[in-house]
Amino acid sequence: MPMPAADLESRLRAAFPDAEITITDLAGDGDHYKARIVSSQFQGLPRVRQHQLVNKALADVLGGALHALALETAAPAA
């Protein structure tokens, strides 16, 4: 069963409350999303570690309700 974009955004907001989050449904099927997340939690972290934090927050749905997620992460500009 696909995951609604609102559910994905809600999960990300719970994990990254200060974040600017943009969700894009890449295929229109609720299974393939792109998430752009700008959070102070990413400050000073390499991109791979930023992505690991996102994957950890979504671990229970990745590969299941959430089939594919392209990530763009960053810390806010100073």
N, CA, C and O atoms as CSV, one atom per row, in Angstrom:
chain,resi,resn,atom,element,x,y,z
A,1,MET,N,N,0.851,-1.187,0.000
A,1,MET,CA,C,0.000,0.000,0.000
A,1,MET,C,C,0.892,1.244,0.000
A,1,MET,O,O,1.806,1.346,0.819
A,2,PRO,N,N,0.640,2.173,-0.896
A,2,PRO,CA,C,1.440,3.402,-0.971
A,2,PRO,C,C,1.331,4.245,0.297
A,2,PRO,O,O,0.385,4.118,1.074
A,3,MET,N,N,2.316,5.097,0.477
A,3,MET,CA,C,2.334,6.018,1.609
A,3,MET,C,C,1.957,7.415,1.124
A,3,MET,O,O,2.618,7.957,0.239
A,4,PRO,N,N,0.912,8.001,1.685
A,4,PRO,CA,C,0.568,9.372,1.292
A,4,PRO,C,C,1.701,10.349,1.630
A,4,PRO,O,O,2.395,10.190,2.634
A,5,ALA,N,N,1.870,11.350,0.783
A,5,ALA,CA,C,2.918,12.354,0.988
A,5,ALA,C,C,2.772,13.030,2.348
A,5,ALA,O,O,3.774,13.353,2.986
A,6,ALA,N,N,1.549,13.246,2.794
A,6,ALA,CA,C,1.323,13.895,4.090
A,6,ALA,C,C,1.865,13.034,5.232
A,6,ALA,O,O,2.385,13.568,6.212
A,7,ASP,N,N,1.748,11.710,5.117
A,7,ASP,CA,C,2.284,10.820,6.151
A,7,ASP,C,C,3.809,10.870,6.164
A,7,ASP,O,O,4.427,10.899,7.228
A,8,LEU,N,N,4.404,10.878,4.987
A,8,LEU,CA,C,5.857,10.975,4.887
A,8,LEU,C,C,6.341,12.281,5.505
A,8,LEU,O,O,7.291,12.291,6.288
A,9,GLU,N,N,5.693,13.370,5.152
A,9,GLU,CA,C,6.082,14.672,5.698
A,9,GLU,C,C,5.909,14.705,7.210
A,9,GLU,O,O,6.754,15.258,7.914
A,10,SER,N,N,4.837,14.128,7.716
A,10,SER,CA,C,4.590,14.096,9.156
A,10,SER,C,C,5.698,13.343,9.893
A,10,SER,O,O,6.154,13.785,10.948
A,11,ARG,N,N,6.126,12.225,9.349
A,11,ARG,CA,C,7.209,11.455,9.958
A,11,ARG,C,C,8.510,12.245,9.956
A,11,ARG,O,O,9.249,12.248,10.941
A,12,LEU,N,N,8.779,12.910,8.848
A,12,LEU,CA,C,10.009,13.701,8.756
A,12,LEU,C,C,9.967,14.891,9.700
A,12,LEU,O,O,10.986,15.233,10.300
A,13,ARG,N,N,8.812,15.530,9.845
A,13,ARG,CA,C,8.684,16.673,10.765
A,13,ARG,C,C,8.867,16.233,12.218
A,13,ARG,O,O,9.408,16.977,13.035
A,14,ALA,N,N,8.415,15.024,12.531
A,14,ALA,CA,C,8.598,14.503,13.892
A,14,ALA,C,C,10.085,14.286,14.188
A,14,ALA,O,O,10.542,14.538,15.303
A,15,ALA,N,N,10.832,13.823,13.194
A,15,ALA,CA,C,12.262,13.553,13.374
A,15,ALA,C,C,13.108,14.813,13.286
A,15,ALA,O,O,14.148,14.921,13.935
A,16,PHE,N,N,12.651,15.771,12.472
A,16,PHE,CA,C,13.414,17.010,12.219
A,16,PHE,C,C,12.473,18.210,12.386
A,16,PHE,O,O,12.091,18.838,11.399
A,17,PRO,N,N,12.100,18.531,13.633
A,17,PRO,CA,C,11.076,19.552,13.877
A,17,PRO,C,C,11.404,20.942,13.341
A,17,PRO,O,O,10.496,21.714,13.032
A,18,ASP,N,N,12.692,21.269,13.228
A,18,ASP,CA,C,13.075,22.604,12.774
A,18,ASP,C,C,13.214,22.690,11.256
A,18,ASP,O,O,13.520,23.754,10.718
A,19,ALA,N,N,12.993,21.587,10.577
A,19,ALA,CA,C,13.348,21.482,9.163
A,19,ALA,C,C,12.395,22.197,8.213
A,19,ALA,O,O,11.203,22.359,8.475
A,20,GLU,N,N,12.982,22.613,7.103
A,20,GLU,CA,C,12.231,23.039,5.923
A,20,GLU,C,C,12.161,21.774,5.062
A,20,GLU,O,O,13.192,21.249,4.640
A,21,ILE,N,N,10.952,21.294,4.805
A,21,ILE,CA,C,10.772,20.018,4.109
A,21,ILE,C,C,9.908,20.218,2.873
A,21,ILE,O,O,8.849,20.842,2.930
A,22,THR,N,N,10.379,19.679,1.760
A,22,THR,CA,C,9.615,19.683,0.517
A,22,THR,C,C,9.539,18.252,0.012
A,22,THR,O,O,10.564,17.595,-0.169
A,23,ILE,N,N,8.323,17.772,-0.214
A,23,ILE,CA,C,8.100,16.414,-0.716
A,23,ILE,C,C,7.576,16.504,-2.141
A,23,ILE,O,O,6.652,17.268,-2.420
A,24,THR,N,N,8.166,15.726,-3.041
A,24,THR,CA,C,7.727,15.654,-4.425
A,24,THR,C,C,7.412,14.198,-4.762
A,24,THR,O,O,8.253,13.322,-4.559
A,25,ASP,N,N,6.218,13.934,-5.270
A,25,ASP,CA,C,5.850,12.587,-5.719
A,25,ASP,C,C,6.382,12.439,-7.145
A,25,ASP,O,O,5.854,13.049,-8.074
A,26,LEU,N,N,7.419,11.635,-7.313
A,26,LEU,CA,C,8.122,11.546,-8.588
A,26,LEU,C,C,7.350,10.803,-9.676
A,26,LEU,O,O,7.507,11.098,-10.861
A,27,ALA,N,N,6.521,9.844,-9.279
A,27,ALA,CA,C,5.832,9.020,-10.271
A,27,ALA,C,C,4.314,9.142,-10.201
A,27,ALA,O,O,3.608,8.563,-11.027
A,28,GLY,N,N,3.810,9.889,-9.227
A,28,GLY,CA,C,2.370,10.045,-9.088
A,28,GLY,C,C,1.686,8.817,-8.515
A,28,GLY,O,O,0.464,8.687,-8.595
A,29,ASP,N,N,2.482,7.902,-7.927
A,29,ASP,CA,C,1.915,6.651,-7.436
A,29,ASP,C,C,1.971,6.497,-5.919
A,29,ASP,O,O,1.529,5.479,-5.385
A,30,GLY,N,N,2.510,7.495,-5.221
A,30,GLY,CA,C,2.613,7.410,-3.769
A,30,GLY,C,C,3.676,6.431,-3.296
A,30,GLY,O,O,3.727,6.098,-2.112
A,31,ASP,N,N,4.519,5.970,-4.203
A,31,ASP,CA,C,5.572,5.007,-3.873
A,31,ASP,C,C,6.975,5.545,-4.115
A,31,ASP,O,O,7.947,5.016,-3.575
A,32,HIS,N,N,7.084,6.586,-4.919
A,32,HIS,CA,C,8.393,7.122,-5.319
A,32,HIS,C,C,8.420,8.622,-5.040
A,32,HIS,O,O,7.774,9.412,-5.730
A,33,TYR,N,N,9.176,8.992,-4.022
A,33,TYR,CA,C,9.218,10.390,-3.597
A,33,TYR,C,C,10.640,10.948,-3.635
A,33,TYR,O,O,11.629,10.216,-3.624
A,34,LYS,N,N,10.690,12.269,-3.680
A,34,LYS,CA,C,11.922,13.010,-3.430
A,34,LYS,C,C,11.635,13.885,-2.220
A,34,LYS,O,O,10.596,14.542,-2.154
A,35,ALA,N,N,12.550,13.893,-1.270
A,35,ALA,CA,C,12.406,14.743,-0.094
A,35,ALA,C,C,13.608,15.669,-0.006
A,35,ALA,O,O,14.757,15.226,-0.039
A,36,ARG,N,N,13.327,16.960,0.105
A,36,ARG,CA,C,14.375,17.952,0.358
A,36,ARG,C,C,14.201,18.399,1.796
A,36,ARG,O,O,13.152,18.922,2.174
A,37,ILE,N,N,15.250,18.186,2.603
A,37,ILE,CA,C,15.180,18.465,4.033
A,37,ILE,C,C,16.350,19.368,4.408
A,37,ILE,O,O,17.512,19.006,4.222
A,38,VAL,N,N,16.033,20.537,4.934
A,38,VAL,CA,C,17.064,21.463,5.415
A,38,VAL,C,C,16.856,21.587,6.917
A,38,VAL,O,O,15.849,22.124,7.376
A,39,SER,N,N,17.836,21.074,7.682
A,39,SER,CA,C,17.688,21.034,9.135
A,39,SER,C,C,19.005,21.383,9.822
A,39,SER,O,O,20.083,21.042,9.336
A,40,SER,N,N,18.903,22.058,10.943
A,40,SER,CA,C,20.099,22.370,11.729
A,40,SER,C,C,20.734,21.100,12.289
A,40,SER,O,O,21.908,21.114,12.658
A,41,GLN,N,N,19.986,20.011,12.360
A,41,GLN,CA,C,20.537,18.739,12.830
A,41,GLN,C,C,21.623,18.212,11.890
A,41,GLN,O,O,22.419,17.356,12.277
A,42,PHE,N,N,21.655,18.716,10.670
A,42,PHE,CA,C,22.643,18.273,9.690
A,42,PHE,C,C,23.932,19.109,9.732
A,42,PHE,O,O,24.899,18.807,9.033
A,43,GLN,N,N,23.930,20.155,10.556
A,43,GLN,CA,C,25.087,21.052,10.630
A,43,GLN,C,C,26.358,20.277,10.946
A,43,GLN,O,O,26.418,19.544,11.934
A,44,GLY,N,N,27.368,20.440,10.106
A,44,GLY,CA,C,28.667,19.827,10.332
A,44,GLY,C,C,28.764,18.356,9.986
A,44,GLY,O,O,29.824,17.753,10.150
A,45,LEU,N,N,27.662,17.759,9.505
A,45,LEU,CA,C,27.672,16.337,9.168
A,45,LEU,C,C,27.897,16.136,7.673
A,45,LEU,O,O,27.402,16.919,6.861
A,46,PRO,N,N,28.642,15.090,7.302
A,46,PRO,CA,C,28.766,14.775,5.879
A,46,PRO,C,C,27.420,14.294,5.335
A,46,PRO,O,O,26.564,13.831,6.088
A,47,ARG,N,N,27.252,14.408,4.052
A,47,ARG,CA,C,25.979,14.069,3.419
A,47,ARG,C,C,25.548,12.625,3.728
A,47,ARG,O,O,24.365,12.373,3.955
A,48,VAL,N,N,26.482,11.695,3.737
A,48,VAL,CA,C,26.116,10.308,4.005
A,48,VAL,C,C,25.518,10.161,5.410
A,48,VAL,O,O,24.569,9.399,5.598
A,49,ARG,N,N,26.056,10.871,6.378
A,49,ARG,CA,C,25.516,10.821,7.746
A,49,ARG,C,C,24.139,11.490,7.806
A,49,ARG,O,O,23.256,11.020,8.525
A,50,GLN,N,N,23.950,12.571,7.065
A,50,GLN,CA,C,22.635,13.218,6.995
A,50,GLN,C,C,21.596,12.225,6.476
A,50,GLN,O,O,20.502,12.111,7.029
A,51,HIS,N,N,21.945,11.515,5.419
A,51,HIS,CA,C,21.019,10.545,4.823
A,51,HIS,C,C,20.755,9.375,5.772
A,51,HIS,O,O,19.646,8.842,5.809
A,52,GLN,N,N,21.763,8.983,6.529
A,52,GLN,CA,C,21.575,7.918,7.506
A,52,GLN,C,C,20.558,8.326,8.572
A,52,GLN,O,O,19.748,7.506,9.006
A,53,LEU,N,N,20.598,9.585,8.992
A,53,LEU,CA,C,19.626,10.073,9.976
A,53,LEU,C,C,18.205,10.013,9.430
A,53,LEU,O,O,17.273,9.638,10.143
A,54,VAL,N,N,18.044,10.384,8.160
A,54,VAL,CA,C,16.720,10.327,7.533
A,54,VAL,C,C,16.272,8.872,7.414
A,54,VAL,O,O,15.135,8.539,7.749
A,55,ASN,N,N,17.158,8.016,6.944
A,55,ASN,CA,C,16.810,6.597,6.795
A,55,ASN,C,C,16.430,5.975,8.130
A,55,ASN,O,O,15.515,5.154,8.191
A,56,LYS,N,N,17.122,6.355,9.200
A,56,LYS,CA,C,16.791,5.846,10.531
A,56,LYS,C,C,15.384,6.271,10.940
A,56,LYS,O,O,14.636,5.482,11.517
A,57,ALA,N,N,15.027,7.513,10.641
A,57,ALA,CA,C,13.697,8.025,10.994
A,57,ALA,C,C,12.585,7.305,10.233
A,57,ALA,O,O,11.443,7.258,10.690
A,58,LEU,N,N,12.923,6.748,9.075
A,58,LEU,CA,C,11.919,6.097,8.226
A,58,LEU,C,C,12.126,4.580,8.125
A,58,LEU,O,O,11.520,3.933,7.271
A,59,ALA,N,N,12.961,4.018,8.973
A,59,ALA,CA,C,13.377,2.614,8.859
A,59,ALA,C,C,12.210,1.639,8.778
A,59,ALA,O,O,12.290,0.645,8.057
A,60,ASP,N,N,11.137,1.903,9.500
A,60,ASP,CA,C,10.020,0.954,9.530
A,60,ASP,C,C,9.162,0.971,8.270
A,60,ASP,O,O,8.334,0.079,8.087
A,61,VAL,N,N,9.337,1.959,7.400
A,61,VAL,CA,C,8.521,2.019,6.176
A,61,VAL,C,C,9.338,1.922,4.893
A,61,VAL,O,O,8.781,1.665,3.826
A,62,LEU,N,N,10.656,2.124,4.983
A,62,LEU,CA,C,11.500,2.031,3.783
A,62,LEU,C,C,11.476,0.601,3.249
A,62,LEU,O,O,11.650,-0.362,3.996
A,63,GLY,N,N,11.256,0.486,1.943
A,63,GLY,CA,C,11.195,-0.824,1.320
A,63,GLY,C,C,9.841,-1.486,1.469
A,63,GLY,O,O,9.615,-2.562,0.914
A,64,GLY,N,N,8.945,-0.869,2.201
A,64,GLY,CA,C,7.594,-1.386,2.380
A,64,GLY,C,C,6.612,-0.387,1.799
A,64,GLY,O,O,6.459,-0.285,0.582
A,65,ALA,N,N,5.943,0.353,2.685
A,65,ALA,CA,C,4.990,1.372,2.241
A,65,ALA,C,C,5.684,2.459,1.427
A,65,ALA,O,O,5.076,3.083,0.557
A,66,LEU,N,N,6.943,2.673,1.716
A,66,LEU,CA,C,7.735,3.673,0.990
A,66,LEU,C,C,8.760,2.929,0.140
A,66,LEU,O,O,9.796,2.492,0.642
A,67,HIS,N,N,8.467,2.790,-1.132
A,67,HIS,CA,C,9.296,1.979,-2.026
A,67,HIS,C,C,10.609,2.664,-2.392
A,67,HIS,O,O,11.664,2.030,-2.377
A,68,ALA,N,N,10.554,3.942,-2.717
A,68,ALA,CA,C,11.761,4.653,-3.155
A,68,ALA,C,C,11.731,6.094,-2.656
A,68,ALA,O,O,10.702,6.767,-2.705
A,69,LEU,N,N,12.889,6.549,-2.174
A,69,LEU,CA,C,12.996,7.923,-1.668
A,69,LEU,C,C,14.340,8.502,-2.089
A,69,LEU,O,O,15.393,8.033,-1.656
A,70,ALA,N,N,14.295,9.513,-2.927
A,70,ALA,CA,C,15.493,10.268,-3.292
A,70,ALA,C,C,15.636,11.385,-2.272
A,70,ALA,O,O,14.670,12.083,-1.963
A,71,LEU,N,N,16.843,11.550,-1.752
A,71,LEU,CA,C,17.066,12.540,-0.699
A,71,LEU,C,C,17.963,13.679,-1.160
A,71,LEU,O,O,18.939,13.486,-1.885
A,72,GLU,N,N,17.597,14.860,-0.715
A,72,GLU,CA,C,18.443,16.046,-0.824
A,72,GLU,C,C,18.432,16.656,0.563
A,72,GLU,O,O,17.399,17.142,1.023
A,73,THR,N,N,19.576,16.634,1.232
A,73,THR,CA,C,19.662,17.151,2.590
A,73,THR,C,C,20.707,18.237,2.693
A,73,THR,O,O,21.672,18.261,1.928
A,74,ALA,N,N,20.512,19.136,3.641
A,74,ALA,CA,C,21.459,20.225,3.855
A,74,ALA,C,C,21.194,20.869,5.214
A,74,ALA,O,O,20.102,20.763,5.773
A,75,ALA,N,N,22.218,21.533,5.722
A,75,ALA,CA,C,22.067,22.378,6.895
A,75,ALA,C,C,21.678,23.767,6.394
A,75,ALA,O,O,22.019,24.125,5.267
A,76,PRO,N,N,20.979,24.551,7.196
A,76,PRO,CA,C,20.621,25.908,6.777
A,76,PRO,C,C,21.871,26.746,6.517
A,76,PRO,O,O,22.900,26.570,7.169
A,77,ALA,N,N,21.767,27.633,5.582
A,77,ALA,CA,C,22.875,28.554,5.285
A,77,ALA,C,C,23.060,29.484,6.474
A,77,ALA,O,O,22.088,29.922,7.089
A,78,ALA,N,N,24.288,29.775,6.784
A,78,ALA,CA,C,24.574,30.638,7.947
A,78,ALA,C,C,24.274,32.085,7.640
A,78,ALA,O,O,24.454,32.949,8.498
